[in-house]
Amino acid sequence: MSPTVEGTAHVSAPVQAAYGYCEAVTGSQARNFAYGIRLLPTDKRQAMSALYAFSRRVDDIGDGTLPPEAKLVRLEETRALLGRIRAEEVEEDDTDPVAVALAHASRRFPIPLGGLDELIDGVLMDVRGETYETWDDLKLYCRCVAGAIGRLSLGVFGTVNAAGPGAAEAERAAEYADTLGLALQLTNILRDVREDAGNGRTYLPAEDLAKFGCGEGFHGDRAPAGSDFPGLVHHEVRRARALFVEGYRLLPLLDRRSGACVAAMAGIYRRLLDRIEREPEAVLRGRVSLPPHEKAYVAVRGLSGLDARTIARQVSRRRP
């Protein structure tokens, strides 16, 4: 998989403006994501912003206040727009800046746009109010809404070991990107458990909720009476950590700046997971987050390559 097609070739004014819009959306709506992608060179940062802006549009439909029937229509309209992008039918002077930017990015990089179809499928699951009995059920949803984003991002990042001794491992890069996406999504689910409950959504597997006495759900800032809420959280934290360990095998396959980007984003979520593990019931009182100075520290470690090198050594020791 080649890192880029056009590299840093000239970009027209309309396309630059479209990318600028996407970067503004990313900076205002996705601070964790923005901390990571600022470590990328311009062409990759622009492409990642275009992916985020399109993904955000899909998420906003699912999370919005429209009735379910209207959401279904809007999602299918968005899928049709994706079809136009895939068919190269979006011109540079199109009035939709997200479409213009994503169309350009998909010509610049080998982005597997089918991943955005999967994202739409995942949001449709939300709109239909699906719940998840087992981890395998939830994993399918997570692969749609987060694993697919990992694979889309890999289309922008490319791999550096696509030939020679690292070729066999590089072939698994999409699998590792998918798994890292699952780790981030499960962390999100833990962080947002009360907010999601307030919106009538339950993501954690029903069998896990029942096992720890939380089958009644979460409707306030306290755990259900008689439940083992910390036990539930620690159970899911262990699952997320195992996903991080496997997903981190992606890092040695990326170039330095792409690896720094991934290490920074994943590092922020790992630290969130640490906070949740230390104080499980904090997620019932509000959204757990990192202060800006801590995010900046993670970003600096990512750009320095320290985290990527440390993880690469750990992966090498685990490899048979």
Disulfide bonds with the S-S distance in Angstrom:
none
